[in-house]
């Protein structure tokens, strides 16, 4: 079985990805791999950040690895907060403050179209491959629901009458941006492993 290092210590993320990869490969966190570095992500695009993180791991350890970066992109704000989603209201990375800032900026706006976008950078056998997952929706005028994290209480995915924070984990995973990117990663890894046999 292949082994991949995921540039995260978020066990929830790892379990979510591992379940979607259906036993194709074993995923390790940074901590499991012995990496305690504060990996830089200082690019101004999701692609740049994801690529920077996976190249950092590959250059230092020579391991097969992948990383992801996710942003919320709001049409009326020219794609904000985008790559700055986690620290939209400041370096404290406070989700409540981030949501409050976004709702204030959209106050009275009729166009509330938005999308969550995840980019995964995989480096395997020294080559990089990028995968993208998108879920379209809109920004609500106020928070709804207690589940999820980040902007989930104010984001309503297309085709649903509830926010991400009101969906069950199973419902959200079935349509989520990260889930869709991981599905592309899975398809690639499956094809790749068959070709190597």
Buried (B, 14 or more C-beta within 10 A) or exposed (E): EBEBBBBBEEEEBBEBBBEBBEEBBEBBBBEEBEBEEEBEBEBEEBBBBBBBBBBBBBEEEEBBBBBBBBBBBBBBBEBBBBBEBBBBBEEEEBBEBBBBBBBEBBEEBEEBBBBBBBBBBBBBEEEBBBBBBEBBBBBBEEBBBEBBEBBBBBBBBEEBEEBBBBBEEEBBBEBBBBBBBBBBBBEBBBEBEEEEE
